[in-house]
Amino acid sequence: MEKEPPKYINTKDVVRLTGLSTRQVYTLIHNGTLKAHRAPKSGWRLNRDRVEEYFGINVYGAVPKEDTFIEIPYSED
């Protein structure tokens, strides 16, 4: 039987899969672009399906599309 992938991934996974910096991922979380919740003692968790949809990737098996351009909204916070 094939193991089902986890429903949630952490920020390190998002950085690795997208090529964004950690700071860029946190900016997307804090400005509400990426929905995430804070897990006690273990950092931010993001819904895998939403990450796949937003970035146009398949977390388990594929790499980001070459033509994917991700604009990071800038804030003065």
N, C-alpha and C positions, 0 to 999 in steps of 0.2 A: 504494500500500500504506500502511495506517495504521500510524503509529509506536506501538509498545507502550510503555505507561508504565513508568517505572523501578520496580524491585522494592523499593527502599529510598528513604525520604525523610528529610530532616534535621529538626532540632528547629524551625527557622524555619518550615518548611512546616506542621508540626503546630500551632504557635502561630497561624499565619495561618488555617488551616482550622477550628480549634476555638474560637478566641477566648480561649483560656487565656493566661495570662502565661507568659513563658519560665521563670520560677521554678516554676510549677505543673507544667509539662512535665518539668522536671528532677526534681521531687519524685516524679512518677509513674515516672520511669525508675529513680531511686535506691531507691525502696521496692519495686521489682519488678512494679509494676502494668503498666507498659509495658516490654516486652523491647526492649533496644537494645544495639548494640555500638559501641565507640569506634573510629572510623577514624583511622589515623595522620594527623596534621596537618589533619584536616578535621572534627573533632567527632563527635557522636553520629549514628548512622544507625538508623532504625526500619523494620521490615518494613511496607510499605504495606498489605498485606492485614490484618495484625493491628491497625493503627491504624484502618482502615475498620471492622473488626468491633467494636472496643472502643467507638468513638465513634458508630457507626451512621451513617457518612457514606460517600460515594463521593468519594475524593480527586480524581478527574478527572471533573468534570461536575456534581456536586451540592453542596449546602450542608448543614450539619448540620440534622437534624430540629428543628423548633421546640420539641418537647416533650422534647428530650434534656436530661437533668440529669446533670451529672458531679460526683460527690462526690470531692474530693481528700482522701485519707487524710492525717491530720496526724501528724507525727513530731517529737520533741523534739531531733533531731540537730543 
